[in-house]
Amino acid sequence: MESKKYDLEERTLQFAIDCRLFLKKLPKTISNSEDGKQLVRSSGSVGSNYIEANEALSKKDFNYRIKISRKESKESAFWLKIIKATNSTEFEKLNAVLIQEADELKKIFSAILEKSK
């Protein structure tokens, strides 16, 4: 169990880092700046809430934090889709990888919630 916990913490950390590195490659426009700020917040919140869930004092608190992680995964995919729609195709491949990862994380958090019932 402990290694799975660690792997997901590591994976959510890597997702947040990858989003930041992706944003650095984009043109410096007002919309990219504003959308990027939102993506930085949501992608970082995925992992930080997961870490808090692992330190939860109750099952209710654990489920609440997992739900936030799932919500932030969805939000990250939302911002990535906006960025995809408003930038040139040269960024599409990396963007698609990040959207897929956000979606996979959302599914993982949904599965964790189902198992914790």
N, CA, C and O of each residue as an XYZ file, in Angstrom:
468
protein
N       0.835     -1.198      0.000
C       0.000      0.000      0.000
C       0.876      1.256      0.000
O       0.599      2.208     -0.729
N       1.911      1.256      0.802
C       2.753      2.445      0.928
C       3.402      2.827     -0.407
O       3.502      4.013     -0.719
N       3.844      1.845     -1.200
C       4.493      2.180     -2.467
C       3.486      2.770     -3.457
O       3.838      3.655     -4.236
N       2.237      2.291     -3.435
C       1.207      2.867     -4.304
C       0.967      4.321     -3.936
O       0.859      5.178     -4.813
N       0.885      4.601     -2.649
C       0.679      5.952     -2.172
C       1.810      6.848     -2.684
O       1.569      7.932     -3.215
N       3.026      6.381     -2.518
C       4.194      7.131     -2.955
C       4.166      7.340     -4.462
O       4.452      8.442     -4.931
N       3.829      6.316     -5.224
C       3.809      6.429     -6.677
C       2.826      7.489     -7.137
O       3.131      8.254     -8.052
N       1.644      7.552     -6.516
C       0.650      8.536     -6.920
C       1.070      9.941     -6.476
O       0.812     10.916     -7.182
N       1.700     10.045     -5.338
C       2.236     11.347     -4.922
C       3.277     11.821     -5.938
O       3.288     12.985     -6.337
N       4.132     10.918     -6.338
C       5.173     11.230     -7.324
C       4.539     11.594     -8.671
O       4.969     12.537     -9.335
N       3.532     10.848     -9.056
C       2.868     11.080    -10.345
C       2.162     12.439    -10.370
O       2.218     13.151    -11.373
N       1.503     12.794     -9.274
C       0.824     14.090     -9.239
C       1.843     15.239     -9.206
O       1.608     16.306     -9.772
N       2.953     15.007     -8.547
C       4.030     16.009     -8.559
C       4.552     16.204     -9.977
O       4.722     17.333    -10.437
N       4.803     15.102    -10.660
C       5.319     15.174    -12.028
C       4.324     15.871    -12.958
O       4.726     16.625    -13.845
N       3.021     15.621    -12.758
C       2.003     16.280    -13.558
C       2.077     17.802    -13.387
O       2.024     18.541    -14.370
N       2.197     18.263    -12.153
C       2.290     19.703    -11.885
C       3.548     20.295    -12.530
O       3.502     21.380    -13.108
N       4.653     19.586    -12.430
C       5.904     20.047    -13.036
C       5.776     20.090    -14.555
O       6.179     21.066    -15.189
N       5.214     19.031    -15.136
C       5.062     18.977    -16.594
C       4.170     20.100    -17.111
O       4.426     20.655    -18.179
N       3.132     20.436    -16.362
C       2.267     21.551    -16.767
C       3.049     22.859    -16.774
O       2.894     23.671    -17.686
N       3.873     23.062    -15.780
C       4.669     24.293    -15.711
C       5.692     24.362    -16.843
O       5.890     25.416    -17.447
N       6.331     23.246    -17.121
C       7.313     23.221    -18.215
C       6.629     23.451    -19.559
O       7.191     24.110    -20.434
N       5.425     22.914    -19.729
C       4.638     23.127    -20.944
C       4.316     24.613    -21.112
O       4.453     25.162    -22.205
N       3.891     25.254    -20.035
C       3.514     26.668    -20.106
C       4.691     27.553    -20.507
O       4.509     28.569    -21.179
N       5.889     27.169    -20.096
C       7.082     27.949    -20.445
C       7.316     27.996    -21.956
O       7.926     28.938    -22.463
N       6.831     26.979    -22.674
C       7.046     26.881    -24.114
C       6.058     27.719    -24.920
O       6.303     28.019    -26.089
N       4.954     28.092    -24.305
C       3.900     28.804    -25.027
C       4.275     30.274    -25.280
O       5.069     30.856    -24.542
N       3.694     30.857    -26.327
C       3.912     32.287    -26.563
C       3.412     33.116    -25.386
O       2.451     32.741    -24.714
N       4.063     34.232    -25.145
C       3.691     35.104    -24.027
C       2.552     36.020    -24.466
O       2.777     37.142    -24.920
N       1.326     35.518    -24.321
C       0.140     36.322    -24.631
C      -0.653     36.528    -23.346
O      -0.437     35.832    -22.354
N      -1.564     37.481    -23.371
C      -2.384     37.742    -22.191
C      -3.215     36.506    -21.839
O      -3.297     36.120    -20.673
N      -3.829     35.891    -22.847
C      -4.668     34.728    -22.552
C      -3.831     33.549    -22.052
O      -4.246     32.860    -21.120
N      -2.674     33.304    -22.644
C      -1.820     32.223    -22.151
C      -1.367     32.487    -20.720
O      -1.255     31.564    -19.913
N      -1.109     33.748    -20.416
C      -0.695     34.101    -19.064
C      -1.818     33.833    -18.065
O      -1.589     33.225    -17.019
N      -3.016     34.279    -18.380
C      -4.152     34.093    -17.469
C      -4.564     32.624    -17.369
O      -4.792     32.111    -16.273
N      -4.657     31.951    -18.518
C      -5.011     30.522    -18.511
C      -3.920     29.714    -17.820
O      -4.200     28.748    -17.110
N      -2.683     30.119    -18.036
C      -1.548     29.438    -17.416
C      -1.576     29.544    -15.900
O      -1.273     28.578    -15.201
N      -1.939     30.720    -15.388
C      -2.043     30.886    -13.932
C      -3.062     29.913    -13.351
O      -2.835     29.306    -12.305
N      -4.183     29.777    -14.045
C      -5.223     28.856    -13.583
C      -4.718     27.412    -13.619
O      -4.973     26.634    -12.699
N      -4.003     27.064    -14.687
C      -3.464     25.717    -14.814
C      -2.413     25.438    -13.741
O      -2.369     24.338    -13.190
N      -1.575     26.415    -13.445
C      -0.571     26.247    -12.391
C      -1.259     25.941    -11.064
O      -0.840     25.044    -10.333
N      -2.322     26.695    -10.756
C      -3.039     26.477     -9.492
C      -3.693     25.097     -9.445
O      -3.525     24.352     -8.480
N      -4.439     24.770    -10.495
C      -5.190     23.506    -10.453
C      -4.272     22.289    -10.504
O      -4.501     21.309     -9.796
N      -3.233     22.346    -11.341
C      -2.340     21.180    -11.449
C      -1.566     20.945    -10.154
O      -1.317     19.797     -9.786
N      -1.187     21.997     -9.470
C      -0.494     21.853     -8.192
C      -1.424     21.364     -7.093
O      -1.014     20.634     -6.191
N      -2.674     21.775     -7.183
C      -3.654     21.397     -6.173
C      -4.013     19.911     -6.229
O      -4.410     19.329     -5.219
N      -3.875     19.300     -7.398
C      -4.144     17.861     -7.522
C      -3.285     17.096     -6.513
O      -3.796     16.323     -5.702
N      -1.988     17.323     -6.577
C      -1.061     16.593     -5.705
C      -1.086     17.046     -4.263
O      -0.986     16.223     -3.353
N      -1.219     18.351     -4.038
C      -1.196     18.830     -2.656
C      -2.398     18.301     -1.873
O      -2.274     17.974     -0.692
N      -3.555     18.218     -2.522
C      -4.722     17.665     -1.829
C      -4.607     16.159     -1.648
O      -5.112     15.614     -0.666
N      -3.954     15.484     -2.578
C      -3.735     14.052     -2.405
C      -2.823     13.793     -1.201
O      -3.069     12.879     -0.414
N      -1.786     14.593     -1.067
C      -0.891     14.458      0.087
C      -1.676     14.708      1.381
O      -1.509     13.985      2.363
N      -2.529     15.733      1.375
C      -3.351     16.004      2.558
C      -4.301     14.845      2.842
O      -4.546     14.519      4.003
N      -4.842     14.216      1.791
C      -5.730     13.067      1.981
C      -4.998     11.948      2.705
O      -5.568     11.288      3.574
N      -3.749     11.736      2.352
C      -2.965     10.675      2.987
C      -2.665     10.967      4.451
O      -2.314     10.062      5.209
N      -2.802     12.217      4.847
C      -2.583     12.604      6.240
C      -3.909     12.878      6.953
O      -3.924     13.414      8.061
N      -5.007     12.511      6.321
C      -6.336     12.816      6.857
C      -6.553     12.219      8.234
O      -6.038     11.150      8.564
N      -7.333     12.942      9.031
C      -7.626     12.506     10.392
C      -8.862     11.616     10.463
O      -9.099     10.951     11.472
N      -9.641     11.608      9.398
C     -10.847     10.783      9.372
C     -11.127     10.337      7.939
O     -10.569     10.875      6.983
N     -12.000      9.347      7.815
C     -12.398      8.875      6.485
C     -13.123      9.986      5.720
O     -12.945     10.140      4.512
N     -13.934     10.749      6.438
C     -14.665     11.869      5.819
C     -13.684     12.898      5.242
O     -13.864     13.381      4.124
N     -12.664     13.220      6.008
C     -11.640     14.164      5.559
C     -10.876     13.602      4.363
O     -10.592     14.321      3.405
N     -10.544     12.310      4.425
C      -9.853     11.644      3.311
C     -10.675     11.762      2.029
O     -10.164     12.184      0.992
N     -11.954     11.384      2.108
C     -12.824     11.437      0.932
C     -12.959     12.860      0.387
O     -12.978     13.071     -0.826
N     -13.052     13.822      1.288
C     -13.159     15.228      0.882
C     -11.926     15.646      0.078
O     -12.059     16.268     -0.976
N     -10.753     15.317      0.557
C      -9.499     15.692     -0.123
C      -9.360     14.971     -1.468
O      -8.887     15.557     -2.442
N      -9.769     13.714     -1.517
C      -9.715     12.973     -2.776
C     -10.669     13.608     -3.790
O     -10.347     13.712     -4.973
N     -11.831     14.027     -3.322
C     -12.794     14.701     -4.207
C     -12.210     16.007     -4.753
O     -12.419     16.345     -5.918
N     -11.490     16.727     -3.920
C     -10.852     17.963     -4.388
C      -9.779     17.632     -5.426
O      -9.675     18.316     -6.444
N      -8.987     16.596     -5.178
C      -7.971     16.187     -6.152
C      -8.617     15.838     -7.487
O      -8.105     16.202     -8.545
N      -9.740     15.133     -7.434
C     -10.452     14.776     -8.662
C     -10.974     16.029     -9.368
O     -10.856     16.153    -10.587
N     -11.541     16.941     -8.611
C     -12.062     18.194     -9.168
C     -10.942     19.004     -9.821
O     -11.126     19.565    -10.901
N      -9.798     19.063     -9.172
C      -8.669     19.834     -9.709
C      -8.088     19.160    -10.954
O      -7.573     19.842    -11.841
N      -8.165     17.839    -11.027
C      -7.746     17.130    -12.242
C      -8.637     17.532    -13.412
O      -8.155     17.809    -14.510
N      -9.952     17.558    -13.158
C     -10.909     17.978    -14.193
C     -10.644     19.414    -14.616
O     -10.665     19.736    -15.804
N     -10.394     20.272    -13.637
C     -10.142     21.676    -13.944
C      -8.855     21.835    -14.763
O      -8.806     22.647    -15.688
N      -7.837     21.078    -14.433
C      -6.583     21.142    -15.195
C      -6.828     20.771    -16.656
O      -6.315     21.430    -17.561
N      -7.611     19.718    -16.885
C      -7.938     19.319    -18.261
C      -8.695     20.440    -18.972
O      -8.468     20.683    -20.157
N      -9.585     21.117    -18.267
C     -10.341     22.230    -18.827
C      -9.403     23.332    -19.331
O      -9.530     23.793    -20.466
N      -8.466     23.747    -18.484
C      -7.530     24.819    -18.881
C      -6.618     24.358    -20.013
O      -6.301     25.136    -20.913
N      -6.202     23.114    -19.971
C      -5.368     22.582    -21.056
C      -6.118     22.589    -22.390
O      -5.530     22.860    -23.437
N      -7.407     22.291    -22.345
C      -8.209     22.302    -23.579
C      -8.365     23.723    -24.123
O      -8.345     23.929    -25.337
N      -8.519     24.684    -23.244
C      -8.589     26.085    -23.688
C      -7.261     26.498    -24.318
O      -7.235     27.135    -25.371
N      -6.178     26.135    -23.674
C      -4.849     26.473    -24.204
C      -4.646     25.805    -25.560
O      -4.093     26.412    -26.477
N      -5.087     24.569    -25.687
C      -4.975     23.855    -26.971
C      -5.743     24.587    -28.065
O      -5.246     24.744    -29.180
N      -6.945     25.029    -27.746
C      -7.807     25.672    -28.744
C      -7.319     27.057    -29.164
O      -7.711     27.563    -30.216
N      -6.474     27.663    -28.353
C      -6.064     29.045    -28.633
C      -4.591     29.193    -28.995
O      -4.064     30.305    -29.030
N      -3.931     28.077    -29.262
C      -2.518     28.124    -29.649
C      -2.288     27.306    -30.911
O      -3.156     26.550    -31.347
N      -1.108     27.470    -31.488
C      -0.795     26.781    -32.741
C      -0.636     25.273    -32.504
O      -0.474     24.813    -31.374
N      -0.688     24.537    -33.592
C      -0.643     23.080    -33.529
C       0.712     22.533    -33.066
O       0.809     21.353    -32.733
N       1.734     23.348    -33.041
C       3.052     22.851    -32.612
C       3.047     22.373    -31.156
O       3.925     21.611    -30.750
N       2.064     22.817    -30.374
C       1.999     22.434    -28.962
C       0.985     21.316    -28.710
O       0.821     20.876    -27.571
N       0.307     20.853    -29.761
C      -0.791     19.893    -29.606
C      -0.380     18.567    -28.977
O      -1.092     18.034    -28.125
N       0.755     18.039    -29.391
C       1.162     16.712    -28.916
C       1.397     16.713    -27.399
O       0.872     15.861    -26.683
N       2.177     17.663    -26.928
C       2.451     17.748    -25.490
C       1.172     18.067    -24.727
O       0.939     17.528    -23.646
N       0.351     18.935    -25.285
C      -0.912     19.291    -24.667
C      -1.798     18.049    -24.509
O      -2.408     17.844    -23.459
N      -1.862     17.227    -25.559
C      -2.690     16.015    -25.524
C      -2.208     15.045    -24.448
O      -3.018     14.411    -23.771
N      -0.901     14.932    -24.293
C      -0.330     14.064    -23.253
C      -0.768     14.545    -21.869
O      -1.117     13.740    -21.006
N      -0.747     15.855    -21.667
C      -1.139     16.410    -20.369
C      -2.636     16.253    -20.113
O      -3.049     15.973    -18.988
N      -3.442     16.432    -21.147
C      -4.884     16.228    -20.997
C      -5.169     14.773    -20.636
O      -6.007     14.493    -19.780
N      -4.472     13.855    -21.290
C      -4.647     12.431    -20.991
C      -4.257     12.131    -19.541
O      -4.952     11.387    -18.848
N      -3.160     12.704    -19.093
C      -2.721     12.470    -17.715
C      -3.747     13.039    -16.728
O      -4.050     12.399    -15.721
N      -4.276     14.217    -17.000
C      -5.305     14.798    -16.124
C      -6.522     13.881    -16.059
O      -7.109     13.685    -14.995
N      -6.891     13.324    -17.206
C      -8.044     12.422    -17.264
C      -7.764     11.124    -16.503
O      -8.632     10.622    -15.789
N      -6.567     10.587    -16.652
C      -6.210      9.365    -15.923
C      -6.189      9.604    -14.416
O      -6.641      8.759    -13.642
N      -5.667     10.748    -14.005
C      -5.659     11.069    -12.578
C      -7.086     11.180    -12.050
O      -7.386     10.700    -10.957
N      -7.959     11.809    -12.821
C      -9.369     11.920    -12.432
C      -9.976     10.529    -12.226
O     -10.697     10.299    -11.255
N      -9.683      9.609    -13.139
C     -10.212      8.247    -13.031
C      -9.633      7.519    -11.816
O     -10.344      6.770    -11.146
N      -8.373      7.731    -11.534
C      -7.736      7.112    -10.362
C      -8.411      7.606     -9.084
O      -8.721      6.811     -8.196
N      -8.638      8.918     -8.988
C      -9.276      9.460     -7.787
C     -10.717      8.974     -7.663
O     -11.202      8.745     -6.555
N     -11.398      8.817     -8.786
C     -12.760      8.267     -8.759
C     -12.745      6.831     -8.237
O     -13.607      6.445     -7.449
N     -11.765      6.044     -8.677
C     -11.643      4.653     -8.213
C     -11.323      4.594     -6.724
O     -11.849      3.744     -6.006
N     -10.465      5.494     -6.265
C     -10.136      5.539     -4.832
C     -11.396      5.836     -4.028
O     -11.631      5.218     -2.990
N     -12.203      6.773     -4.500
C     -13.452      7.110     -3.800
C     -14.405      5.918     -3.757
O     -15.027      5.643     -2.731
N     -14.509      5.219     -4.881
C     -15.386      4.047     -4.937
C     -14.945      2.976     -3.934
O     -15.773      2.378     -3.248
N     -13.644      2.746     -3.858
C     -13.115      1.725     -2.953
C     -13.235      2.111     -1.502
O     -13.300      1.247     -0.627
N     -13.264      3.400     -1.239
C     -13.296      3.839      0.167
C     -14.709      3.883      0.736
O     -14.890      4.187      1.915
N     -15.712      3.583     -0.088
C     -17.107      3.581      0.394
C     -17.358      2.435      1.352
O     -18.472      2.281      1.853
